[in-house]
């Protein structure tokens, strides 16, 4: 098990990887105590036939915590368009590289997305694909270990390498399946989303939109907006988790009680003790003041006039989605979310389900169903589409 700790050794492996058709990649990181993920280990593997002499082997570990190690050779590989960079469930890995280096691997292939397109179910896990495609079992005993501690144990190294060595066979199988079914363009559309910087951008001004609350009071929402803005900016700037600043339930309480002094702030039931003084306390009080004085009050999203929500129509769309997903052998959540279907039933048309390959496979028929041009029926134990009477 080769562990690379020097830049020149990483560059040597990268040169071999550049001659390979693909390289499989995974990372181990920590995020419990930080806002941004702390990269602790990188695993790389290339096909055995691509292994050049003295490049460190076909599968290696790269220690980004090693003194003096530069990841620039790896980033050079990311920019090398002749080698496909293969990940499983790539989003968190890509967020790390985008934040640290401002780039994405290109071209990119995500085996979790490909597996959903090939009928392996919703957000299928790596362990499941190893079992079903490679016919092997993984030892997951090192999954929740502290990857920042050195030295790494042999068990940790073996676990980490298995995440890229089996991935080679999984990639080759799914690549062949996509070619057979002609669905390569479907996966390519999904990769474009993963490679869009907007996918990983969280703006403090928009953070309040992710907080679930039952109140639709514009003033309450204005205070909530300012509190969420402060928390997001503080967490990003200090590199601490949002929950370490204060949690959503405390934020909702503060938006309701509207404290204007530290004495009032100290009456909170849910605010952590360390947030009742110093910089965080002052930030909370300033946010509440800004919310109380705001003139641009947020308005709760309302349904369009004449287009009330229709639960029965949403359910019909769910039946159509399930029938289409079963027919295509594609995970239904990849085609459309429950929120998409509810929005479609209320008249919304700017939806992912109505764009690209999703529109062709589901969206166009969904619109015809909403307009009453088609109906659903049962035939030979299956749901089918029939012209509306």
N, C-alpha and C positions, 0 to 999 in steps of 0.2 A: 504494500500500500504506500504509494509515493505521495508525500506531502511537499508541495512547493512553497518555499519560503523566500526565494530569491527571484528578483525580476528577470534575470537572464534565463533561469530555468522555466519560468512561465512563458517567456518569449520563444524558447525552444519548442515547448509543447504547442504553442499557438501556430508556429510555422507548419507543424505536422497537421494540425486541425484545418489549416487553410487548404490543404490538398484533399481533405475529406469532403464527401457530399453533405455531411451534417455533423453537428456536435450536440450531444445532450448536456443539459445544464440544470443544476439545482443549487439552492443556497440554504444555509441555516442561519437564522438571525434571532435576535431578541428584541422585544418591543414592550415588555411589561413595565419598564421604568422610563421609557422615552416616547416622544411623539413620533420621531422618525425611527425606522427600524435600524438596529445596529447590525451590520453585516459581520458575521463571525466565521463563515466557511463557504467556499465555493467548490462545487463538484463538477468535473468535466469528463466526458467520455467520447471517444470517436470509434468508428467501426474498426474491428481488429485488422482488417486488410489495409487500413490507412496508417497503421502504426509504423513510424519511421524509427530507425535505429537511434538509440540514445536520446529519445525525446521525453523520456520519463514513463513510457508505457501508454496503453490505450485508455486508461482511466486514472485520473489524478485528483488529489485534493489540493486546493489553493487556500493558504492561510492569510487572509487579508489583515490579520492582526500582527503579522510578523514585522519586526522593525525593518524599515527600508524597502519593503516590497511595494512596487508600483503596479497598479492594475491596468496601466495604459496598454500593455500587450493584449490583454483581454478585450479592452474596448476597441482595439484595432481589429480584433476578430469579429466583434459585433458589427463593425462597419464593412466587413468583407462579404460582399453580396453573393459570392459563389458557394458559400457554406451556410446551410440552413441551421439556425439556432433553435433547438428543440427543448421545450419546457413542458412540465405538467402543472396545470393551474398556475399560470405565469404571472397573474396580476400583481401579487405581493413582491415577487422577484423583480418585475419590471419597475415597480414603484421605487425600489431601492436604487436600481441603476439610474433611473431617471433623476432622482434626487441627488445622487452622488456625482453623476457624470454628465447629466443632461442629454442622454441619448438612449435609444432603444436598439436591441439586436435586430438586424435586418439582413436577410428575411427571417421571419419568425414563424414558428409552428407550435401550437398549444395542443397537446394530446388530450387534455380534458375536453376542450371544445370539439376536437375531431371525434372523440368517442361519443359525445352527445349527438353529433351529426350521424354517426354510424350505428346508432341504436343501442348504446350501452347504458342509457338511463340518464337521470338528472344529476349533474355535477358529480360524475363518477369519480371515485377516489383512485389514487395510484395503486394502492394495495389490491383493489378489485381487478384492475387491468392486468396486474402482474399475475394474479391467480387465473384469470380467464384466458389471457393471451399467451403468457409465458409458461403457464402451468407450474408456477413456483409459489412459495410462501415467503413472506417477509418477516424478519425478526424486528418487531417494533419496540423492543424494550428500551431503546435509547432515544425514543421520540421526544420526550419531555426533559431531556438533560440540559444543563447549562452549557451552551456552545461557546461561551466566551471564556471559559476556564481552560487553562493550559497546564500540563499537556493533555491532549485528547486521548481517550482510551482506545484500545483496539476495537472494542465493541462499538464505540461511537464512529470510528472510521469505517468499519464494515457496514454499519447502518447507512452512513452517508453515501458511500460508493454505490450501494444497492439502488439508491434513488436515481442513478444515471446509467448504470450498466443494464438493468432490465428495460430502461426507457428506450434503448436502441431497438430492441425487438418490437416493442409496442409501437414506436414511430413507424417502422418499416411495414408492420401489419396495417396500421390505420392509413398510411399513405397509399398502400395498394388498394384498400377498400374504397377510399375516396376516388381514386382513378377509375376503379371498376364502376362505381355508381355515377361518376361524372359530377360529383359535388365539391370538387376542389374550390370552386369559386365561393361556395357558401362559407367555407372556413376562412378564405382570404378576406371576406367582408368582416368577419369577426376579428381577425388579426388587425385590421385597420382601426377598429375600436380600441384594442389593447395598445396600439402604438400611437394613440392620440393623447397628447399631453393633458388635454382637458379631462381625461378619464381619471387622472391622479391629482387634479387641482381642487383644493378645498379653500374657498374664499371666505374669510371671516364675515363678510357682509351677507353671505348666503347660509351660514352655519345654522341659523334658527330654523330653517326649513326642514332640518332633519330631526328636530325635537318634537316628540309626540305630545300633544296637549289637547284637552277637551274644550278649552275656552276659545271662542272666536272673537272676544272683545278686541277691537283694534288697539286700544291703549295697552291692554295686557300684552298683545303681540308685539307692540313697539318696544316695550320694556324687555320682553324676551329676546327680541332681535338684538338689542344693544348688549344684553348680558352674554348672549351667544357669541357676538362679535368680539367682545373683550376676551372671553375664555379661549376662543380659537386663536386669536392673535397672541395671547400670552403663552398658550401651550406651544405654538409653533416657535415663538421667539426664545423660550426657555428650554425647548426640547423636552417637555414633560407630557405625559398623557393627559387628555382632557379631564379624566376622572380624578386626577391628582389636584386639579384646580378646584373644581366642584362638579358634582354629578348632575344629570338632567333633573332629577327630582328636587334637588336643592334650587336649581335655576327656576323651575316652575313655582316653587314656594316663594322665592324672592320676587318674581314677577307679580305674584299675587299680593304679597305683604308690602311691597314698595318701600323698603327701608331707606331712610334719608340721613341717618346718623349711625355711628359705630354702636351706640347703645341699642338702637333698634335692630341693627345687624346681629347683635349678640343674642337676640331673642329667637333667632332661627333655630328650628329643631333639626334641620337636615344639613346645614352648612358645616363643613369640617372646621375644627378649632383653628387650624393654621390659616384658614381663609378669612378669619374674622379680624385680622390685623395686617398691618403693613401694606405692601403693594397690591395684593389681591383684594383686600378690603376696600382700598381706595378705588381700585378699578371697578368693583361692584357698585359702589355708591355713585361713581361718575356715570356708569352705564344706566343705573336706575334714573338718575337725574336727566340724562339725555333722552331716555324713553318717555319720561313724564313731559318733557318739553318738546317732543318731536311733533312736527306738523305733517310729515309724510307718513301717516299711519298705515300699516299693512292692512289689507283687506282680505278676509278669508275668501278662498276660491269658491265661486258660486257656479252652479250649473247654468248653462245657457238657457235663456228664456225659451219655453216651448220644447225643451229637450231634457225633461226630468230623467233621473236615473230609472232604469227599468230592470229590476232584478231578474225577471223572467227571461228577458232578452240576453242578459249576461249569462244565464245558465244555458241558453241555447248555444251561445258562442262557445261556452266551455265544452259542450258536447261535440260541436264541430271541430274544435281544436283537438280534442282527444281522438276523434275519428281520423283526422288528418295526420296526427302524430303517429298513430298506430299504422296507418297505411304507408307512411314514408319511412317508418322505423327511426324516427328522430325524437329526442326528448322534447316533450311539449313545452317546458319552460324556456327552451332555446328559441322556440317560435314566438311565443307570446306569454307575458306574465298575466296574472289575475287582474292586476291594475290596468293593463292594456285592454283587457276585455271589458272591464267596467267602464273605462273611458270611451271605448268604441261604442258601447251601448248608449252613452249619453250624448254622442255626436262628435266627440273629439276625433280628428283625422291626422294630426301630426304625431304619429306613433311609430315606433320601430317595427311593429307587426305589419305595417302597411308600406314598408320600404324594402327594396332589394329582393333577395331570394325569398324572404318571408312573405312578401306581397304575392309573389307568383305561386307559392305553395299553399298559402292560407289566407292572406289579407284580401285578395280579390273576391274569393268566395264568402269571406266574412262580411264584406260590404254588400254583396248580393243578398245575403241572409238578412242583414239589417234593413235593406230596402224592400224586402218581401218578394224578391225575384226568385228565390229558391226556398225549398223546405227540406227538412230532414225526415228520413223514414228509416225503417228497419227492413233488411232483406237478408235472408240466410244467416241470421244471427249477427249481422253487422250493420252499422249506421251508414246510410248512403244519402247522397244529395239527389233531390228530385225537383223538377220545375214546380214553381208555385201554381196552384190551381187558379 
